[in-house]
Amino acid sequence: MPLSLPKLKPLTGLRKLLPAGRAGAPKRDSLLFERLFWGALSGGLATILFAESPVLDTMEMNLLEWRYKTGHELNRAFRSFGPLKVGSNSDVVLVTYDDEDQFDLEGEGEEGGAAPIQEVMARLVSTIESGSPLLLVLDLDLRGKADNRLVAALRANKGNTILALPGSLDNPNDLPAAELRKSVLKCAFDHVIIEQNGLTCRMPILANLNNIYVGEGETASNMNGRGELVESLPEVVAPLMSARAGVGPSRSKISDFVQEELPIYIKFSGKEYPVYKARDILSETVSPLSFSNKVVLLGTNFSQKVDNTPRVRTPLMNKVPNIYIQAEAISTLSKNEPIRSFPRSILHHILLLIGGALGALSSTLAMGRRTTIFLTIAMMLTVLTQISFQYLNIQVPVLPLLAVLMLTYIFGTLIYLDTDLRLRNRELALAREAMQVRAEEERQRIAEDLHDETLPALSAVARMADKLTHEMDGSDTPRLMREKLDGAISEMRRVINDLHPSVLETMGFKPALENLLAILERETNITGQFQDQTENGPTPPLDLETILNDFTRLQLYRIVQESLNNVQKHAKASEVKLLISQFGTDLAEEGLQIDIIDNGKGMELDFDPETKGTRQSSKTSHGLINIRQRAQLIGAQVNWKKPESTYTNYTSGTQVTIKMTIRKKEEGNG
């Protein structure tokens, strides 16, 4: 039953999207509210069940790589527009120590002594420091025994020298010697975070190693002798740059990153860093003044040795040295451009809101308009999230949004089609009912015309025939005319009664049905039996004259009339029974049942898999179709089957059962 709701003014705009409907059909306001309600509910439910799937997270990471590459290409395309220009980075300088440097600069190491690279690093540190760099970061493998010369060089420049601990540490023996760790300003961990898809793009802001044991009684928290945590390299360098050069986030700002516990991504923008080789610096090919007020990252760039620094994959390049990743991370922080992921807790509620809104919208729009709007929304979401990522430095997951969009489109379409189908069926039923009413009105008009005009005319002719009988004494013609006219008048009265059964109004419903059976007995050799079993039921008999309205009584009368006509024309029966009974013991709901049973040759019946019973054959006549349509108009059910032994002992024939549920709380409304 359609919802009956007051008119809602906020729905005025959406109301225009619905068809006006027919009189008696569900109102547009109630239908619109129904669609909005179920659309919003299904959208929210779809969001909860599907929009936060782990599969979407994996796909989102792959999409993140696409965003990096798209942003990079857009920057390249618009490089002439000021802040979008892709150029060199003037804050960070890279110094590489590769295979050729090792071959040219390192001497023979002493057995049990420090590695030869440490002596080279001692000279290199002194040379670079002479150029007054802002910070010097040693991102090399300096494990093993300490060289006194390197220790002295580090202590002489301790105020701006940072030692990056290797990211491949497995146990305390892999750490640089304690003398080296204590001779620098800070120790940092140079690891990078590699995602499941092998991509390196997340800054290791949250990856403090609090459980690395350096030696007996010594942990990572007191590794440098001052009780500080061993933080990631960008976490150490960026605040020092902020304190000394006034660029980048402060220590408290990075603490906010940690507290928020959200992924922080590197701003890979394709910048080029000045790169120098170690041997060029020691040979004075490169002036130390090139490092003035710069952050110098000194790292390895081996290409052949088995124990070289592992290369990683970035969104823009494959197999790049670890030192390049650290430089990009430091540059990202120093320029206040870290890409922060959108909070999941907030996104969850936004997705629920969007899911409900889109579900409600989808369930009210027609197919063409819905498809156009949702495709437009999908494109806008993709563009807006890319702009947010590229220029606002916010990573907003777009795949959950697109998943919500797709799911609400599907569910909204199903809801729209379902409600539209029910609306069309209802309108079709109302149209059939209106046609039936108009047909009955036309039959009544014809019957009245025949009764008021044609029948009196025939009666007048009959009286004229009687007069001729007296005037033409001895002639049979007037008598024959009178007989013919009497037959025509009788037939006319039968036609009038068929067109408009006034017996329903004058005698009542049950007597009218009994009269149909009497007419059948009078016109044929079929014996009729009428039984009213409503008086003997377990519940008080139904007052059909009050419960059933005129339209319902007329349709039931026509169904019984057509069934008896079929018995007369096709059944070849000698007996027919008309039974009226009621079913249901619940006083809130009872039903009326009418059975027409004959002992004729029977109908061709098919097995019905749904009801596990029989039904009329698919080779039905127009009369049977008319019976079913009339039953549908009043909410009744008609079934054709073989006679049941409960009602009769017939071994053949057909039983037509009409069942109609009547709710007592609707008495008087039909």
Rosetta blueprint (number, residue, H / E / L):
1 M L
2 P L
3 L L
4 S L
5 L L
6 P L
7 K L
8 L L
9 K H
10 P H
11 L H
12 T H
13 G H
14 L H
15 R H
16 K L
17 L L
18 L L
19 P L
20 A L
21 G L
22 R L
23 A L
24 G L
25 A L
26 P L
27 K L
28 R H
29 D H
30 S H
31 L H
32 L H
33 F H
34 E H
35 R H
36 L H
37 F H
38 W H
39 G H
40 A H
41 L H
42 S H
43 G H
44 G H
45 L H
46 A H
47 T H
48 I H
49 L H
50 F H
51 A L
52 E L
53 S L
54 P H
55 V H
56 L H
57 D H
58 T H
59 M H
60 E H
61 M H
62 N H
63 L H
64 L H
65 E H
66 W H
67 R H
68 Y H
69 K H
70 T H
71 G H
72 H H
73 E H
74 L H
75 N H
76 R H
77 A H
78 F L
79 R L
80 S L
81 F L
82 G H
83 P H
84 L H
85 K L
86 V L
87 G L
88 S E
89 N L
90 S L
91 D L
92 V E
93 V E
94 L E
95 V E
96 T E
97 Y E
98 D L
99 D H
100 E H
101 D H
102 Q H
103 F H
104 D H
105 L H
106 E L
107 G L
108 E L
109 G L
110 E L
111 E L
112 G L
113 G L
114 A L
115 A L
116 P H
117 I H
118 Q H
119 E H
120 V H
121 M H
122 A H
123 R H
124 L H
125 V H
126 S H
127 T H
128 I H
129 E H
130 S L
131 G L
132 S L
133 P L
134 L L
135 L E
136 L E
137 V E
138 L E
139 D E
140 L L
141 D L
142 L L
143 R E
144 G E
145 K L
146 A L
147 D L
148 N H
149 R H
150 L H
151 V H
152 A H
153 A H
154 L H
155 R H
156 A H
157 N L
158 K H
159 G H
160 N H
161 T E
162 I E
163 L E
164 A E
165 L E
166 P L
167 G L
168 S L
169 L L
170 D L
171 N L
172 P H
173 N H
174 D H
175 L L
176 P E
177 A L
178 A H
179 E H
180 L H
181 R H
182 K H
183 S L
184 V L
185 L L
186 K E
187 C E
188 A E
189 F E
190 D L
191 H L
192 V L
193 I E
194 I L
195 E L
196 Q L
197 N L
198 G L
199 L E
200 T L
201 C L
202 R E
203 M L
204 P L
205 I L
206 L L
207 A L
208 N L
209 L L
210 N L
211 N L
212 I L
213 Y E
214 V E
215 G E
216 E L
217 G L
218 E E
219 T E
220 A H
221 S H
222 N H
223 M L
224 N L
225 G L
226 R L
227 G L
228 E L
229 L L
230 V L
231 E E
232 S E
233 L H
234 P H
235 E H
236 V H
237 V H
238 A H
239 P H
240 L H
241 M H
242 S H
243 A H
244 R H
245 A H
246 G L
247 V L
248 G L
249 P L
250 S L
251 R H
252 S H
253 K H
254 I H
255 S H
256 D H
257 F H
258 V H
259 Q H
260 E H
261 E L
262 L L
263 P L
264 I E
265 Y E
266 I L
267 K L
268 F L
269 S L
270 G L
271 K L
272 E E
273 Y L
274 P L
275 V E
276 Y E
277 K E
278 A H
279 R H
280 D H
281 I H
282 L H
283 S L
284 E L
285 T L
286 V L
287 S L
288 P H
289 L H
290 S H
291 F H
292 S L
293 N L
294 K L
295 V E
296 V E
297 L E
298 L E
299 G E
300 T E
301 N L
302 F L
303 S L
304 Q L
305 K L
306 V L
307 D L
308 N L
309 T L
310 P L
311 R L
312 V E
313 R E
314 T L
315 P L
316 L L
317 M L
318 N L
319 K L
320 V E
321 P L
322 N H
323 I H
324 Y H
325 I H
326 Q H
327 A H
328 E H
329 A H
330 I H
331 S H
332 T H
333 L H
334 S H
335 K L
336 N L
337 E L
338 P L
339 I E
340 R E
341 S E
342 F L
343 P L
344 R H
345 S H
346 I H
347 L H
348 H H
349 H H
350 I H
351 L H
352 L H
353 L H
354 I H
355 G H
356 G H
357 A H
358 L H
359 G H
360 A H
361 L H
362 S H
363 S L
364 T L
365 L L
366 A L
367 M H
368 G H
369 R H
370 R H
371 T H
372 T H
373 I H
374 F H
375 L H
376 T H
377 I H
378 A H
379 M H
380 M H
381 L H
382 T H
383 V H
384 L H
385 T H
386 Q H
387 I H
388 S H
389 F H
390 Q H
391 Y H
392 L L
393 N L
394 I E
395 Q E
396 V L
397 P L
398 V L
399 L H
400 P H
401 L H
402 L H
403 A H
404 V H
405 L H
406 M H
407 L H
408 T H
409 Y H
410 I H
411 F H
412 G H
413 T H
414 L H
415 I H
416 Y H
417 L H
418 D H
419 T H
420 D H
421 L H
422 R H
423 L H
424 R H
425 N H
426 R H
427 E H
428 L H
429 A H
430 L H
431 A H
432 R H
433 E H
434 A H
435 M H
436 Q H
437 V H
438 R H
439 A H
440 E H
441 E H
442 E H
443 R H
444 Q H
445 R H
446 I H
447 A H
448 E H
449 D H
450 L H
451 H H
452 D H
453 E H
454 T H
455 L H
456 P H
457 A H
458 L H
459 S H
460 A H
461 V H
462 A H
463 R H
464 M H
465 A H
466 D H
467 K H
468 L H
469 T H
470 H H
471 E H
472 M L
473 D L
474 G L
475 S L
476 D L
477 T H
478 P H
479 R H
480 L H
481 M H
482 R H
483 E H
484 K H
485 L H
486 D H
487 G H
488 A H
489 I H
490 S H
491 E H
492 M H
493 R H
494 R H
495 V H
496 I H
497 N H
498 D H
499 L H
500 H L
501 P L
502 S L
503 V H
504 L H
505 E H
506 T H
507 M L
508 G L
509 F H
510 K H
511 P H
512 A H
513 L H
514 E H
515 N H
516 L H
517 L H
518 A H
519 I H
520 L H
521 E H
522 R H
523 E H
524 T L
525 N L
526 I L
527 T E
528 G E
529 Q E
530 F E
531 Q E
532 D E
533 Q L
534 T H
535 E H
536 N H
537 G L
538 P L
539 T L
540 P L
541 P L
542 L L
543 D L
544 L H
545 E H
546 T H
547 I H
548 L L
549 N L
550 D H
551 F H
552 T H
553 R H
554 L H
555 Q H
556 L H
557 Y H
558 R H
559 I H
560 V H
561 Q H
562 E H
563 S H
564 L H
565 N H
566 N H
567 V H
568 Q H
569 K H
570 H H
571 A H
572 K L
573 A L
574 S L
575 E E
576 V E
577 K E
578 L E
579 L E
580 I E
581 S E
582 Q E
583 F E
584 G L
585 T L
586 D L
587 L L
588 A L
589 E E
590 E E
591 G E
592 L E
593 Q E
594 I E
595 D E
596 I E
597 I E
598 D E
599 N L
600 G L
601 K L
602 G L
603 M L
604 E L
605 L E
606 D E
607 F E
608 D E
609 P L
610 E L
611 T L
612 K L
613 G E
614 T E
615 R E
616 Q E
617 S L
618 S L
619 K L
620 T L
621 S L
622 H H
623 G H
624 L H
625 I H
626 N H
627 I H
628 R H
629 Q H
630 R H
631 A H
632 Q H
633 L H
634 I L
635 G L
636 A E
637 Q E
638 V E
639 N E
640 W E
641 K E
642 K L
643 P L
644 E L
645 S L
646 T L
647 Y L
648 T L
649 N L
650 Y L
651 T L
652 S L
653 G L
654 T E
655 Q E
656 V E
657 T E
658 I E
659 K E
660 M E
661 T E
662 I E
663 R E
664 K H
665 K H
666 E H
667 E L
668 G L
669 N L
670 G L
